[in-house]
Amino acid sequence: MSTSALHSHFGFAGRKVRRMGYGAMQLAGPHVFGPPKDRAACISVLREAIAAGVDHIDTSDFYGPHVTNQIIHEALYPYPDNLTLVTKIGARRNDKGDWLAAQSPQELRGAVEDNLRHLGLTALDVVNLRIFGHGLTQDSIGHLVEVTAQLQQEGLIRHIGLSNVTAEQVREAQAIADIVCVQNQYNLVHREDDGLIDELAAQGIAYVPFFPLGGFTPIQSTALSDIAARLDAQPMQVALAWLLHRSPNILLIPGTSSVAHLRENLKAGQLQLTPDTLAELNAIGDKATAG
């Protein structure tokens, strides 16, 4: 790449955003439940992210619940004109912190209204319809997309995205509404979405991976760490840089509640990977896929 990935952009939700964003999940307490240990530090992280050029933030009112959106509002409201806030609906938390499905028409509408209220907005930039479950399901999602599209028609949502979905479900949703992004698990060793990423790239649709280091075996982690040490970088930075090199439609949302860690993550956008290094990294994923 001729310029650093942090300063490269992608057309998303009707505007150009930098490909390195910020994920707000870690602003909540342990297990994404309850308040953080240091609320002031969380506010500092958000303000530092904006100062560093981050222009899209991923959040949800079921983080906490309510906690991350309330902190975002406290830290950043009134929001910068160029900031895109992406939230998600489809789940809820009970008083024990369990993750539960919340996908009835009433629950989806209530989730949108909660996000609006806690973020202090009259319309949400992007809402990801999260299909609930720890793994992908093959079930039809058309009825859920129709509810979300109705909320869009009412002006409560500007753009619709999907999360935790299959390629077939994406195509089903696209027959009902325009989809601006897909948020799924994908990283160097979990590459089941390779075909979907390329399909979305051809359509100019953003793909947002989560768990950039999720599911690595000790052997794979060691291989990544060895490459990172040679580059004088952290393994997470290399994993994020690989994702940026993977496809131009990939947007990243690494999260942290530490300013120092935030700065480390953002440096991944400036990390150049040579063809030889990319080949080494790809080999780690190729072995995982073959296995």
Secondary structure in CASP SS format (residue, H / E / C, confidence):
PFRMAT SS
TARGET T0000
AUTHOR 0000-0000-0000
METHOD secondary structure of the structure
MODEL  1
M C 1.00
S C 1.00
T C 1.00
S C 1.00
A H 1.00
L H 1.00
H H 1.00
S C 1.00
H E 1.00
F E 1.00
G E 1.00
F E 1.00
A C 1.00
G C 1.00
R E 1.00
K E 1.00
V E 1.00
R E 1.00
R C 1.00
M E 1.00
G C 1.00
Y E 1.00
G E 1.00
A C 1.00
M H 1.00
Q H 1.00
L H 1.00
A C 1.00
G C 1.00
P H 1.00
H H 1.00
V H 1.00
F E 1.00
G C 1.00
P C 1.00
P C 1.00
K C 1.00
D C 1.00
R H 1.00
A H 1.00
A H 1.00
C H 1.00
I H 1.00
S H 1.00
V H 1.00
L H 1.00
R H 1.00
E H 1.00
A H 1.00
I H 1.00
A H 1.00
A C 1.00
G C 1.00
V C 1.00
D C 1.00
H E 1.00
I E 1.00
D E 1.00
T C 1.00
S C 1.00
D C 1.00
F C 1.00
Y C 1.00
G E 1.00
P C 1.00
H C 1.00
V H 1.00
T H 1.00
N H 1.00
Q H 1.00
I H 1.00
I H 1.00
H H 1.00
E H 1.00
A H 1.00
L H 1.00
Y C 1.00
P C 1.00
Y C 1.00
P C 1.00
D C 1.00
N C 1.00
L C 1.00
T E 1.00
L E 1.00
V E 1.00
T E 1.00
K E 1.00
I E 1.00
G C 1.00
A E 1.00
R E 1.00
R E 1.00
N C 1.00
D C 1.00
K C 1.00
G C 1.00
D C 1.00
W E 1.00
L E 1.00
A E 1.00
A C 1.00
Q C 1.00
S C 1.00
P H 1.00
Q H 1.00
E H 1.00
L H 1.00
R H 1.00
G H 1.00
A H 1.00
V H 1.00
E H 1.00
D H 1.00
N H 1.00
L H 1.00
R H 1.00
H H 1.00
L H 1.00
G C 1.00
L C 1.00
T C 1.00
A C 1.00
L E 1.00
D E 1.00
V E 1.00
V E 1.00
N E 1.00
L E 1.00
R E 1.00
I C 1.00
F C 1.00
G C 1.00
H C 1.00
G C 1.00
L C 1.00
T C 1.00
Q C 1.00
D C 1.00
S C 1.00
I C 1.00
G H 1.00
H H 1.00
L H 1.00
V H 1.00
E H 1.00
V H 1.00
T H 1.00
A H 1.00
Q H 1.00
L H 1.00
Q H 1.00
Q H 1.00
E C 1.00
G C 1.00
L C 1.00
I E 1.00
R E 1.00
H E 1.00
I E 1.00
G E 1.00
L E 1.00
S E 1.00
N C 1.00
V C 1.00
T C 1.00
A H 1.00
E H 1.00
Q H 1.00
V H 1.00
R H 1.00
E H 1.00
A H 1.00
Q H 1.00
A C 1.00
I C 1.00
A C 1.00
D C 1.00
I E 1.00
V E 1.00
C E 1.00
V E 1.00
Q E 1.00
N E 1.00
Q E 1.00
Y C 1.00
N C 1.00
L C 1.00
V C 1.00
H C 1.00
R C 1.00
E C 1.00
D C 1.00
D H 1.00
G H 1.00
L H 1.00
I H 1.00
D H 1.00
E H 1.00
L H 1.00
A H 1.00
A H 1.00
Q H 1.00
G C 1.00
I C 1.00
A E 1.00
Y E 1.00
V E 1.00
P E 1.00
F E 1.00
F C 1.00
P C 1.00
L C 1.00
G C 1.00
G C 1.00
F C 1.00
T C 1.00
P H 1.00
I H 1.00
Q H 1.00
S H 1.00
T H 1.00
A H 1.00
L H 1.00
S H 1.00
D H 1.00
I H 1.00
A H 1.00
A H 1.00
R H 1.00
L C 1.00
D C 1.00
A C 1.00
Q C 1.00
P H 1.00
M H 1.00
Q H 1.00
V H 1.00
A H 1.00
L H 1.00
A H 1.00
W H 1.00
L H 1.00
L H 1.00
H H 1.00
R H 1.00
S C 1.00
P C 1.00
N C 1.00
I E 1.00
L C 1.00
L E 1.00
I C 1.00
P C 1.00
G C 1.00
T C 1.00
S C 1.00
S C 1.00
V H 1.00
A H 1.00
H H 1.00
L H 1.00
R H 1.00
E H 1.00
N H 1.00
L H 1.00
K H 1.00
A H 1.00
G H 1.00
Q H 1.00
L C 1.00
Q C 1.00
L C 1.00
T C 1.00
P H 1.00
D H 1.00
T H 1.00
L H 1.00
A H 1.00
E H 1.00
L H 1.00
N H 1.00
A H 1.00
I H 1.00
G H 1.00
D H 1.00
K H 1.00
A H 1.00
T H 1.00
A H 1.00
G C 1.00
END
